[in-house]
């Protein structure tokens, strides 16, 4: 099963993915907005959950880059 902490992390990462895809907000600002004190911690957690960095995710999904 999953823990409450796992559910919180999942929800934060889902919101991070939405913000990365739909906004031009800086990755560091997104991490802070979601409660992470450092860019390094946010990036490491995002990579562990999604298998790529927030910047890589944005490069592949950003709405401004779509035709």
PQR file of N, CA, C, O and H, with PARSE charges and radii, in Angstrom:
ATOM      1  N   UNK A   1       0.802  -1.186   0.000 -0.4000 1.5000
ATOM      2  CA  UNK A   1       0.000   0.000   0.000 -0.0000 2.0000
ATOM      3  C   UNK A   1       0.854   1.263   0.000  0.5500 1.7000
ATOM      4  O   UNK A   1       2.081   1.225   0.096 -0.5500 1.4000
ATOM      5  N   UNK A   2       0.180   2.323  -0.107 -0.4000 1.5000
ATOM      6  CA  UNK A   2       0.865   3.612  -0.086 -0.0000 2.0000
ATOM      7  C   UNK A   2       0.615   4.317   1.239  0.5500 1.7000
ATOM      8  O   UNK A   2      -0.395   4.097   1.908 -0.5500 1.4000
ATOM      9  H   UNK A   2      -0.817   2.354  -0.185  0.4000 1.0000
ATOM     10  N   UNK A   3       1.554   5.160   1.591 -0.4000 1.5000
ATOM     11  CA  UNK A   3       1.429   5.926   2.820 -0.0000 2.0000
ATOM     12  C   UNK A   3       0.828   7.292   2.508  0.5500 1.7000
ATOM     13  O   UNK A   3       0.728   7.696   1.349 -0.5500 1.4000
ATOM     14  H   UNK A   3       2.374   5.339   1.047  0.4000 1.0000
ATOM     15  N   UNK A   4       0.434   7.989   3.561 -0.4000 1.5000
ATOM     16  CA  UNK A   4      -0.055   9.350   3.393 -0.0000 2.0000
ATOM     17  C   UNK A   4       1.024  10.211   2.747  0.5500 1.7000
ATOM     18  O   UNK A   4       0.733  11.024   1.869 -0.5500 1.4000
ATOM     19  H   UNK A   4       0.516   7.661   4.502  0.4000 1.0000
ATOM     20  N   UNK A   5       2.265  10.033   3.180 -0.4000 1.5000
ATOM     21  CA  UNK A   5       3.381  10.797   2.610 -0.0000 2.0000
ATOM     22  C   UNK A   5       3.513  10.536   1.106  0.5500 1.7000
ATOM     23  O   UNK A   5       3.718  11.469   0.329 -0.5500 1.4000
ATOM     24  H   UNK A   5       2.501   9.373   3.893  0.4000 1.0000
ATOM     25  N   UNK A   6       3.395   9.274   0.698 -0.4000 1.5000
ATOM     26  CA  UNK A   6       3.445   8.939  -0.729 -0.0000 2.0000
ATOM     27  C   UNK A   6       2.357   9.683  -1.501  0.5500 1.7000
ATOM     28  O   UNK A   6       2.603  10.198  -2.592 -0.5500 1.4000
ATOM     29  H   UNK A   6       3.228   8.516   1.329  0.4000 1.0000
ATOM     30  N   UNK A   7       1.160   9.735  -0.931 -0.4000 1.5000
ATOM     31  CA  UNK A   7       0.040  10.421  -1.585 -0.0000 2.0000
ATOM     32  C   UNK A   7       0.315  11.921  -1.714  0.5500 1.7000
ATOM     33  O   UNK A   7      -0.005  12.526  -2.737 -0.5500 1.4000
ATOM     34  H   UNK A   7       0.960   9.317  -0.045  0.4000 1.0000
ATOM     35  N   UNK A   8       0.905  12.518  -0.681 -0.4000 1.5000
ATOM     36  CA  UNK A   8       1.245  13.946  -0.725 -0.0000 2.0000
ATOM     37  C   UNK A   8       2.290  14.200  -1.799  0.5500 1.7000
ATOM     38  O   UNK A   8       2.156  15.139  -2.584 -0.5500 1.4000
ATOM     39  H   UNK A   8       1.164  12.027   0.150  0.4000 1.0000
ATOM     40  N   UNK A   9       3.319  13.382  -1.842 -0.4000 1.5000
ATOM     41  CA  UNK A   9       4.364  13.528  -2.856 -0.0000 2.0000
ATOM     42  C   UNK A   9       3.755  13.397  -4.244  0.5500 1.7000
ATOM     43  O   UNK A   9       4.050  14.202  -5.127 -0.5500 1.4000
ATOM     44  H   UNK A   9       3.428  12.619  -1.204  0.4000 1.0000
ATOM     45  N   UNK A  10       2.911  12.394  -4.446 -0.4000 1.5000
ATOM     46  CA  UNK A  10       2.294  12.183  -5.756 -0.0000 2.0000
ATOM     47  C   UNK A  10       1.477  13.411  -6.165  0.5500 1.7000
ATOM     48  O   UNK A  10       1.553  13.866  -7.306 -0.5500 1.4000
ATOM     49  H   UNK A  10       2.671  11.740  -3.729  0.4000 1.0000
ATOM     50  N   UNK A  11       0.698  13.938  -5.225 -0.4000 1.5000
ATOM     51  CA  UNK A  11      -0.127  15.114  -5.538 -0.0000 2.0000
ATOM     52  C   UNK A  11       0.746  16.319  -5.886  0.5500 1.7000
ATOM     53  O   UNK A  11       0.436  17.059  -6.819 -0.5500 1.4000
ATOM     54  H   UNK A  11       0.636  13.569  -4.298  0.4000 1.0000
ATOM     55  N   UNK A  12       1.820  16.518  -5.153 -0.4000 1.5000
ATOM     56  CA  UNK A  12       2.724  17.638  -5.447 -0.0000 2.0000
ATOM     57  C   UNK A  12       3.386  17.476  -6.810  0.5500 1.7000
ATOM     58  O   UNK A  12       3.510  18.445  -7.558 -0.5500 1.4000
ATOM     59  H   UNK A  12       2.072  15.916  -4.395  0.4000 1.0000
ATOM     60  N   UNK A  13       3.808  16.270  -7.134 -0.4000 1.5000
ATOM     61  CA  UNK A  13       4.458  16.042  -8.426 -0.0000 2.0000
ATOM     62  C   UNK A  13       3.456  16.228  -9.562  0.5500 1.7000
ATOM     63  O   UNK A  13       3.807  16.774 -10.608 -0.5500 1.4000
ATOM     64  H   UNK A  13       3.707  15.483  -6.526  0.4000 1.0000
ATOM     65  N   UNK A  14       2.237  15.791  -9.376 -0.4000 1.5000
ATOM     66  CA  UNK A  14       1.212  16.012 -10.406 -0.0000 2.0000
ATOM     67  C   UNK A  14       0.988  17.506 -10.640  0.5500 1.7000
ATOM     68  O   UNK A  14       0.848  17.940 -11.784 -0.5500 1.4000
ATOM     69  H   UNK A  14       1.951  15.348  -8.526  0.4000 1.0000
ATOM     70  N   UNK A  15       0.954  18.285  -9.571 -0.4000 1.5000
ATOM     71  CA  UNK A  15       0.797  19.735  -9.710 -0.0000 2.0000
ATOM     72  C   UNK A  15       2.038  20.340 -10.360  0.5500 1.7000
ATOM     73  O   UNK A  15       1.926  21.252 -11.180 -0.5500 1.4000
ATOM     74  H   UNK A  15       1.068  17.932  -8.642  0.4000 1.0000
ATOM     75  N   UNK A  16       3.201  19.847 -10.006 -0.4000 1.5000
ATOM     76  CA  UNK A  16       4.436  20.330 -10.631 -0.0000 2.0000
ATOM     77  C   UNK A  16       4.402  20.058 -12.132  0.5500 1.7000
ATOM     78  O   UNK A  16       4.781  20.923 -12.921 -0.5500 1.4000
ATOM     79  H   UNK A  16       3.291  19.107  -9.340  0.4000 1.0000
ATOM     80  N   UNK A  17       3.961  18.885 -12.533 -0.4000 1.5000
ATOM     81  CA  UNK A  17       3.878  18.551 -13.959 -0.0000 2.0000
ATOM     82  C   UNK A  17       2.935  19.510 -14.681  0.5500 1.7000
ATOM     83  O   UNK A  17       3.230  19.965 -15.786 -0.5500 1.4000
ATOM     84  H   UNK A  17       3.653  18.182 -11.892  0.4000 1.0000
ATOM     85  N   UNK A  18       1.805  19.812 -14.055 -0.4000 1.5000
ATOM     86  CA  UNK A  18       0.858  20.749 -14.669 -0.0000 2.0000
ATOM     87  C   UNK A  18       1.495  22.120 -14.831  0.5500 1.7000
ATOM     88  O   UNK A  18       1.397  22.731 -15.895 -0.5500 1.4000
ATOM     89  H   UNK A  18       1.565  19.442 -13.157  0.4000 1.0000
ATOM     90  N   UNK A  19       2.142  22.600 -13.789 -0.4000 1.5000
ATOM     91  CA  UNK A  19       2.769  23.926 -13.854 -0.0000 2.0000
ATOM     92  C   UNK A  19       3.919  23.959 -14.859  0.5500 1.7000
ATOM     93  O   UNK A  19       4.086  24.945 -15.577 -0.5500 1.4000
ATOM     94  H   UNK A  19       2.222  22.103 -12.925  0.4000 1.0000
ATOM     95  N   UNK A  20       4.699  22.903 -14.914 -0.4000 1.5000
ATOM     96  CA  UNK A  20       5.806  22.848 -15.870 -0.0000 2.0000
ATOM     97  C   UNK A  20       5.294  22.869 -17.308  0.5500 1.7000
ATOM     98  O   UNK A  20       5.889  23.507 -18.177 -0.5500 1.4000
ATOM     99  H   UNK A  20       4.562  22.102 -14.331  0.4000 1.0000
ATOM    100  N   UNK A  21       4.197  22.174 -17.549 -0.4000 1.5000
ATOM    101  CA  UNK A  21       3.650  22.094 -18.901 -0.0000 2.0000
ATOM    102  C   UNK A  21       2.895  23.357 -19.308  0.5500 1.7000
ATOM    103  O   UNK A  21       2.908  23.735 -20.479 -0.5500 1.4000
ATOM    104  H   UNK A  21       3.714  21.656 -16.843  0.4000 1.0000
ATOM    105  N   UNK A  22       2.239  24.011 -18.348 -0.4000 1.5000
ATOM    106  CA  UNK A  22       1.303  25.075 -18.691 -0.0000 2.0000
ATOM    107  C   UNK A  22       1.759  26.492 -18.369  0.5500 1.7000
ATOM    108  O   UNK A  22       1.082  27.453 -18.734 -0.5500 1.4000
ATOM    109  H   UNK A  22       2.229  23.704 -17.396  0.4000 1.0000
ATOM    110  N   UNK A  23       2.900  26.638 -17.690 -0.4000 1.5000
ATOM    111  CA  UNK A  23       3.361  27.975 -17.323 -0.0000 2.0000
ATOM    112  C   UNK A  23       4.829  28.158 -17.699  0.5500 1.7000
ATOM    113  O   UNK A  23       5.524  27.203 -18.046 -0.5500 1.4000
ATOM    114  H   UNK A  23       3.450  25.857 -17.393  0.4000 1.0000
ATOM    115  N   UNK A  24       5.276  29.391 -17.620 -0.4000 1.5000
ATOM    116  CA  UNK A  24       6.688  29.713 -17.812 -0.0000 2.0000
ATOM    117  C   UNK A  24       7.384  29.967 -16.478  0.5500 1.7000
ATOM    118  O   UNK A  24       8.514  30.453 -16.441 -0.5500 1.4000
ATOM    119  H   UNK A  24       4.712  30.167 -17.338  0.4000 1.0000
ATOM    120  N   UNK A  25       6.708  29.639 -15.395 -0.4000 1.5000
ATOM    121  CA  UNK A  25       7.277  29.847 -14.063 -0.0000 2.0000
ATOM    122  C   UNK A  25       8.576  29.039 -13.934  0.5500 1.7000
ATOM    123  O   UNK A  25       8.665  27.911 -14.419 -0.5500 1.4000
ATOM    124  H   UNK A  25       5.790  29.244 -15.425  0.4000 1.0000
ATOM    125  N   UNK A  26       9.563  29.622 -13.287 -0.4000 1.5000
ATOM    126  CA  UNK A  26      10.853  28.956 -13.119 -0.0000 2.0000
ATOM    127  C   UNK A  26      10.688  27.676 -12.301  0.5500 1.7000
ATOM    128  O   UNK A  26       9.841  27.591 -11.413 -0.5500 1.4000
ATOM    129  H   UNK A  26       9.490  30.539 -12.893  0.4000 1.0000
ATOM    130  N   UNK A  27      11.513  26.688 -12.622 -0.4000 1.5000
ATOM    131  CA  UNK A  27      11.458  25.407 -11.929 -0.0000 2.0000
ATOM    132  C   UNK A  27      11.646  25.608 -10.425  0.5500 1.7000
ATOM    133  O   UNK A  27      10.921  25.013  -9.627 -0.5500 1.4000
ATOM    134  H   UNK A  27      12.202  26.757 -13.344  0.4000 1.0000
ATOM    135  N   UNK A  28      12.598  26.426 -10.039 -0.4000 1.5000
ATOM    136  CA  UNK A  28      12.843  26.678  -8.621 -0.0000 2.0000
ATOM    137  C   UNK A  28      11.604  27.271  -7.942  0.5500 1.7000
ATOM    138  O   UNK A  28      11.271  26.891  -6.820 -0.5500 1.4000
ATOM    139  H   UNK A  28      13.187  26.909 -10.687  0.4000 1.0000
ATOM    140  N   UNK A  29      10.928  28.191  -8.615 -0.4000 1.5000
ATOM    141  CA  UNK A  29       9.723  28.811  -8.055 -0.0000 2.0000
ATOM    142  C   UNK A  29       8.600  27.785  -7.908  0.5500 1.7000
ATOM    143  O   UNK A  29       7.849  27.826  -6.934 -0.5500 1.4000
ATOM    144  H   UNK A  29      11.199  28.499  -9.527  0.4000 1.0000
ATOM    145  N   UNK A  30       8.484  26.881  -8.852 -0.4000 1.5000
ATOM    146  CA  UNK A  30       7.475  25.826  -8.763 -0.0000 2.0000
ATOM    147  C   UNK A  30       7.764  24.945  -7.559  0.5500 1.7000
ATOM    148  O   UNK A  30       6.852  24.616  -6.800 -0.5500 1.4000
ATOM    149  H   UNK A  30       9.094  26.847  -9.644  0.4000 1.0000
ATOM    150  N   UNK A  31       9.006  24.563  -7.377 -0.4000 1.5000
ATOM    151  CA  UNK A  31       9.380  23.758  -6.226 -0.0000 2.0000
ATOM    152  C   UNK A  31       9.049  24.449  -4.918  0.5500 1.7000
ATOM    153  O   UNK A  31       8.495  23.832  -4.008 -0.5500 1.4000
ATOM    154  H   UNK A  31       9.747  24.830  -7.994  0.4000 1.0000
ATOM    155  N   UNK A  32       9.388  25.738  -4.817 -0.4000 1.5000
ATOM    156  CA  UNK A  32       9.076  26.496  -3.599 -0.0000 2.0000
ATOM    157  C   UNK A  32       7.569  26.572  -3.379  0.5500 1.7000
ATOM    158  O   UNK A  32       7.089  26.398  -2.258 -0.5500 1.4000
ATOM    159  H   UNK A  32       9.838  26.239  -5.556  0.4000 1.0000
ATOM    160  N   UNK A  33       6.827  26.832  -4.450 -0.4000 1.5000
ATOM    161  CA  UNK A  33       5.370  26.936  -4.349 -0.0000 2.0000
ATOM    162  C   UNK A  33       4.764  25.649  -3.790  0.5500 1.7000
ATOM    163  O   UNK A  33       3.766  25.683  -3.070 -0.5500 1.4000
ATOM    164  H   UNK A  33       7.216  26.974  -5.360  0.4000 1.0000
ATOM    165  N   UNK A  34       5.373  24.526  -4.126 -0.4000 1.5000
ATOM    166  CA  UNK A  34       4.848  23.230  -3.697 -0.0000 2.0000
ATOM    167  C   UNK A  34       5.429  22.758  -2.368  0.5500 1.7000
ATOM    168  O   UNK A  34       5.151  21.644  -1.924 -0.5500 1.4000
ATOM    169  H   UNK A  34       6.184  24.498  -4.711  0.4000 1.0000
ATOM    170  N   UNK A  35       6.242  23.616  -1.730 -0.4000 1.5000
ATOM    171  CA  UNK A  35       6.695  23.307  -0.386 -0.0000 2.0000
ATOM    172  C   UNK A  35       8.092  22.755  -0.251  0.5500 1.7000
ATOM    173  O   UNK A  35       8.480  22.337   0.840 -0.5500 1.4000
ATOM    174  H   UNK A  35       6.468  24.522  -2.090  0.4000 1.0000
ATOM    175  N   UNK A  36       8.867  22.739  -1.328 -0.4000 1.5000
ATOM    176  CA  UNK A  36      10.230  22.234  -1.258 -0.0000 2.0000
ATOM    177  C   UNK A  36      11.191  23.392  -1.008  0.5500 1.7000
ATOM    178  O   UNK A  36      11.159  24.402  -1.711 -0.5500 1.4000
ATOM    179  H   UNK A  36       8.552  23.078  -2.214  0.4000 1.0000
ATOM    180  N   UNK A  37      12.043  23.234  -0.003 -0.4000 1.5000
ATOM    181  CA  UNK A  37      12.933  24.316   0.426 -0.0000 2.0000
ATOM    182  C   UNK A  37      14.083  24.545  -0.547  0.5500 1.7000
ATOM    183  O   UNK A  37      14.629  25.647  -0.611 -0.5500 1.4000
ATOM    184  H   UNK A  37      12.069  22.414   0.569  0.4000 1.0000
ATOM    185  N   UNK A  38      14.457  23.514  -1.304 -0.4000 1.5000
ATOM    186  CA  UNK A  38      15.587  23.682  -2.210 -0.0000 2.0000
ATOM    187  C   UNK A  38      15.282  23.093  -3.583  0.5500 1.7000
ATOM    188  O   UNK A  38      14.512  22.142  -3.720 -0.5500 1.4000
ATOM    189  H   UNK A  38      14.013  22.619  -1.252  0.4000 1.0000
ATOM    190  N   UNK A  39      15.902  23.680  -4.580 -0.4000 1.5000
ATOM    191  CA  UNK A  39      15.771  23.177  -5.952 -0.0000 2.0000
ATOM    192  C   UNK A  39      16.330  21.761  -6.044  0.5500 1.7000
ATOM    193  O   UNK A  39      15.765  20.912  -6.734 -0.5500 1.4000
ATOM    194  H   UNK A  39      16.527  24.453  -4.469  0.4000 1.0000
ATOM    195  N   UNK A  40      17.435  21.506  -5.353 -0.4000 1.5000
ATOM    196  CA  UNK A  40      18.062  20.188  -5.411 -0.0000 2.0000
ATOM    197  C   UNK A  40      17.112  19.099  -4.892  0.5500 1.7000
ATOM    198  O   UNK A  40      16.997  18.033  -5.496 -0.5500 1.4000
ATOM    199  H   UNK A  40      17.893  22.195  -4.792  0.4000 1.0000
ATOM    200  N   UNK A  41      16.444  19.370  -3.789 -0.4000 1.5000
ATOM    201  CA  UNK A  41      15.520  18.377  -3.220 -0.0000 2.0000
ATOM    202  C   UNK A  41      14.330  18.159  -4.161  0.5500 1.7000
ATOM    203  O   UNK A  41      13.946  17.020  -4.425 -0.5500 1.4000
ATOM    204  H   UNK A  41      16.538  20.236  -3.298  0.4000 1.0000
ATOM    205  N   UNK A  42      13.759  19.238  -4.658 -0.4000 1.5000
ATOM    206  CA  UNK A  42      12.635  19.125  -5.591 -0.0000 2.0000
ATOM    207  C   UNK A  42      13.040  18.335  -6.837  0.5500 1.7000
ATOM    208  O   UNK A  42      12.314  17.440  -7.270 -0.5500 1.4000
ATOM    209  H   UNK A  42      14.071  20.163  -4.443  0.4000 1.0000
ATOM    210  N   UNK A  43      14.190  18.665  -7.407 -0.4000 1.5000
ATOM    211  CA  UNK A  43      14.656  17.994  -8.621 -0.0000 2.0000
ATOM    212  C   UNK A  43      14.900  16.509  -8.371  0.5500 1.7000
ATOM    213  O   UNK A  43      14.508  15.670  -9.183 -0.5500 1.4000
ATOM    214  H   UNK A  43      14.779  19.392  -7.055  0.4000 1.0000
ATOM    215  N   UNK A  44      15.544  16.182  -7.255 -0.4000 1.5000
ATOM    216  CA  UNK A  44      15.824  14.773  -6.935 -0.0000 2.0000
ATOM    217  C   UNK A  44      14.533  13.983  -6.749  0.5500 1.7000
ATOM    218  O   UNK A  44      14.414  12.861  -7.242 -0.5500 1.4000
ATOM    219  H   UNK A  44      15.862  16.864  -6.596  0.4000 1.0000
ATOM    220  N   UNK A  45      13.576  14.559  -6.047 -0.4000 1.5000
ATOM    221  CA  UNK A  45      12.304  13.877  -5.826 -0.0000 2.0000
ATOM    222  C   UNK A  45      11.537  13.717  -7.144  0.5500 1.7000
ATOM    223  O   UNK A  45      10.999  12.645  -7.424 -0.5500 1.4000
ATOM    224  H   UNK A  45      13.673  15.470  -5.647  0.4000 1.0000
ATOM    225  N   UNK A  46      11.490  14.769  -7.941 -0.4000 1.5000
ATOM    226  CA  UNK A  46      10.806  14.702  -9.225 -0.0000 2.0000
ATOM    227  C   UNK A  46      11.444  13.607 -10.088  0.5500 1.7000
ATOM    228  O   UNK A  46      10.737  12.821 -10.718 -0.5500 1.4000
ATOM    229  H   UNK A  46      11.927  15.639  -7.713  0.4000 1.0000
ATOM    230  N   UNK A  47      12.762  13.558 -10.116 -0.4000 1.5000
ATOM    231  CA  UNK A  47      13.457  12.552 -10.925 -0.0000 2.0000
ATOM    232  C   UNK A  47      13.146  11.145 -10.423  0.5500 1.7000
ATOM    233  O   UNK A  47      12.938  10.232 -11.222 -0.5500 1.4000
ATOM    234  H   UNK A  47      13.337  14.196  -9.605  0.4000 1.0000
ATOM    235  N   UNK A  48      13.114  10.967  -9.105 -0.4000 1.5000
ATOM    236  CA  UNK A  48      12.821   9.651  -8.545 -0.0000 2.0000
ATOM    237  C   UNK A  48      11.409   9.195  -8.935  0.5500 1.7000
ATOM    238  O   UNK A  48      11.197   8.022  -9.243 -0.5500 1.4000
ATOM    239  H   UNK A  48      13.283  11.709  -8.456  0.4000 1.0000
ATOM    240  N   UNK A  49      10.454  10.117  -8.921 -0.4000 1.5000
ATOM    241  CA  UNK A  49       9.066   9.761  -9.222 -0.0000 2.0000
ATOM    242  C   UNK A  49       8.828   9.632 -10.733  0.5500 1.7000
ATOM    243  O   UNK A  49       8.180   8.686 -11.180 -0.5500 1.4000
ATOM    244  H   UNK A  49      10.626  11.069  -8.671  0.4000 1.0000
ATOM    245  N   UNK A  50       9.352  10.582 -11.516 -0.4000 1.5000
ATOM    246  CA  UNK A  50       9.031  10.649 -12.941 -0.0000 2.0000
ATOM    247  C   UNK A  50      10.105  10.079 -13.869  0.5500 1.7000
ATOM    248  O   UNK A  50       9.845   9.854 -15.051 -0.5500 1.4000
ATOM    249  H   UNK A  50       9.879  11.350 -11.153  0.4000 1.0000
ATOM    250  N   UNK A  51      11.302   9.846 -13.345 -0.4000 1.5000
ATOM    251  CA  UNK A  51      12.367   9.283 -14.178 -0.0000 2.0000
ATOM    252  C   UNK A  51      13.093  10.305 -15.029  0.5500 1.7000
ATOM    253  O   UNK A  51      13.885   9.938 -15.897 -0.5500 1.4000
ATOM    254  H   UNK A  51      11.514  10.028 -12.385  0.4000 1.0000
ATOM    255  N   UNK A  52      12.835  11.577 -14.795 -0.4000 1.5000
ATOM    256  CA  UNK A  52      13.513  12.656 -15.500 -0.0000 2.0000
ATOM    257  C   UNK A  52      13.444  13.920 -14.659  0.5500 1.7000
ATOM    258  O   UNK A  52      12.648  14.010 -13.724 -0.5500 1.4000
ATOM    259  H   UNK A  52      12.191  11.875 -14.090  0.4000 1.0000
ATOM    260  N   UNK A  53      14.275  14.887 -14.990 -0.4000 1.5000
ATOM    261  CA  UNK A  53      14.283  16.135 -14.233 -0.0000 2.0000
ATOM    262  C   UNK A  53      13.079  16.988 -14.613  0.5500 1.7000
ATOM    263  O   UNK A  53      12.464  16.775 -15.658 -0.5500 1.4000
ATOM    264  H   UNK A  53      14.922  14.814 -15.749  0.4000 1.0000
ATOM    265  N   UNK A  54      12.747  17.950 -13.766 -0.4000 1.5000
ATOM    266  CA  UNK A  54      11.664  18.866 -14.124 -0.0000 2.0000
ATOM    267  C   UNK A  54      11.944  19.601 -15.442  0.5500 1.7000
ATOM    268  O   UNK A  54      11.030  19.807 -16.240 -0.5500 1.4000
ATOM    269  H   UNK A  54      13.247  18.124 -12.917  0.4000 1.0000
ATOM    270  N   UNK A  55      13.180  19.991 -15.669 -0.4000 1.5000
ATOM    271  CA  UNK A  55      13.522  20.696 -16.917 -0.0000 2.0000
ATOM    272  C   UNK A  55      13.318  19.808 -18.133  0.5500 1.7000
ATOM    273  O   UNK A  55      12.809  20.261 -19.159 -0.5500 1.4000
ATOM    274  H   UNK A  55      13.923  19.823 -15.021  0.4000 1.0000
ATOM    275  N   UNK A  56      13.712  18.548 -18.023 -0.4000 1.5000
ATOM    276  CA  UNK A  56      13.497  17.615 -19.137 -0.0000 2.0000
ATOM    277  C   UNK A  56      12.015  17.408 -19.397  0.5500 1.7000
ATOM    278  O   UNK A  56      11.576  17.366 -20.546 -0.5500 1.4000
ATOM    279  H   UNK A  56      14.125  18.180 -17.189  0.4000 1.0000
ATOM    280  N   UNK A  57      11.244  17.278 -18.313 -0.4000 1.5000
ATOM    281  CA  UNK A  57       9.799  17.138 -18.463 -0.0000 2.0000
ATOM    282  C   UNK A  57       9.232  18.347 -19.192  0.5500 1.7000
ATOM    283  O   UNK A  57       8.436  18.201 -20.120 -0.5500 1.4000
ATOM    284  H   UNK A  57      11.601  17.311 -17.380  0.4000 1.0000
ATOM    285  N   UNK A  58       9.643  19.543 -18.770 -0.4000 1.5000
ATOM    286  CA  UNK A  58       9.143  20.766 -19.398 -0.0000 2.0000
ATOM    287  C   UNK A  58       9.509  20.797 -20.882  0.5500 1.7000
ATOM    288  O   UNK A  58       8.680  21.159 -21.717 -0.5500 1.4000
ATOM    289  H   UNK A  58      10.289  19.661 -18.016  0.4000 1.0000
ATOM    290  N   UNK A  59      10.726  20.425 -21.208 -0.4000 1.5000
ATOM    291  CA  UNK A  59      11.160  20.434 -22.604 -0.0000 2.0000
ATOM    292  C   UNK A  59      10.249  19.571 -23.478  0.5500 1.7000
ATOM    293  O   UNK A  59      10.003  19.902 -24.637 -0.5500 1.4000
ATOM    294  H   UNK A  59      11.399  20.131 -20.529  0.4000 1.0000
ATOM    295  N   UNK A  60       9.757  18.482 -22.930 -0.4000 1.5000
ATOM    296  CA  UNK A  60       8.908  17.579 -23.708 -0.0000 2.0000
ATOM    297  C   UNK A  60       7.424  17.937 -23.681  0.5500 1.7000
ATOM    298  O   UNK A  60       6.680  17.526 -24.571 -0.5500 1.4000
ATOM    299  H   UNK A  60       9.957  18.213 -21.988  0.4000 1.0000
ATOM    300  N   UNK A  61       6.975  18.701 -22.668 -0.4000 1.5000
ATOM    301  CA  UNK A  61       5.538  18.916 -22.487 -0.0000 2.0000
ATOM    302  C   UNK A  61       5.062  20.346 -22.474  0.5500 1.7000
ATOM    303  O   UNK A  61       3.859  20.581 -22.366 -0.5500 1.4000
ATOM    304  H   UNK A  61       7.579  19.035 -21.944  0.4000 1.0000
ATOM    305  N   UNK A  62       5.947  21.306 -22.577 -0.4000 1.5000
ATOM    306  CA  UNK A  62       5.542  22.699 -22.399 -0.0000 2.0000
ATOM    307  C   UNK A  62       4.579  23.152 -23.482  0.5500 1.7000
ATOM    308  O   UNK A  62       4.840  22.972 -24.671 -0.5500 1.4000
ATOM    309  H   UNK A  62       6.924  21.116 -22.664  0.4000 1.0000
ATOM    310  N   UNK A  63       3.463  23.740 -23.066 -0.4000 1.5000
ATOM    311  CA  UNK A  63       2.409  24.180 -23.991 -0.0000 2.0000
ATOM    312  C   UNK A  63       2.919  25.220 -24.978  0.5500 1.7000
ATOM    313  O   UNK A  63       2.468  25.250 -26.123 -0.5500 1.4000
ATOM    314  H   UNK A  63       3.251  23.886 -22.100  0.4000 1.0000
ATOM    315  N   UNK A  64       3.826  26.051 -24.570 -0.4000 1.5000
ATOM    316  CA  UNK A  64       4.375  27.085 -25.456 -0.0000 2.0000
ATOM    317  C   UNK A  64       5.195  26.524 -26.589  0.5500 1.7000
ATOM    318  O   UNK A  64       5.459  27.215 -27.573 -0.5500 1.4000
ATOM    319  H   UNK A  64       4.192  26.026 -23.640  0.4000 1.0000
ATOM    320  N   UNK A  65       5.604  25.263 -26.458 -0.4000 1.5000
ATOM    321  CA  UNK A  65       6.422  24.637 -27.482 -0.0000 2.0000
ATOM    322  C   UNK A  65       5.615  23.792 -28.448  0.5500 1.7000
ATOM    323  O   UNK A  65       6.170  23.225 -29.390 -0.5500 1.4000
ATOM    324  H   UNK A  65       5.389  24.702 -25.658  0.4000 1.0000
ATOM    325  N   UNK A  66       4.292  23.699 -28.225 -0.4000 1.5000
ATOM    326  CA  UNK A  66       3.456  22.862 -29.094 -0.0000 2.0000
ATOM    327  C   UNK A  66       2.986  23.646 -30.300  0.5500 1.7000
ATOM    328  O   UNK A  66       2.828  24.866 -30.249 -0.5500 1.4000
ATOM    329  H   UNK A  66       3.841  24.160 -27.461  0.4000 1.0000
ATOM    330  N   UNK A  67       2.768  22.933 -31.372 -0.4000 1.5000
ATOM    331  CA  UNK A  67       2.233  23.561 -32.596 -0.0000 2.0000
ATOM    332  C   UNK A  67       0.731  23.528 -32.606  0.5500 1.7000
ATOM    333  O   UNK A  67       0.109  24.008 -33.553 -0.5500 1.4000
ATOM    334  H   UNK A  67       2.897  21.942 -31.413  0.4000 1.0000
TER
END
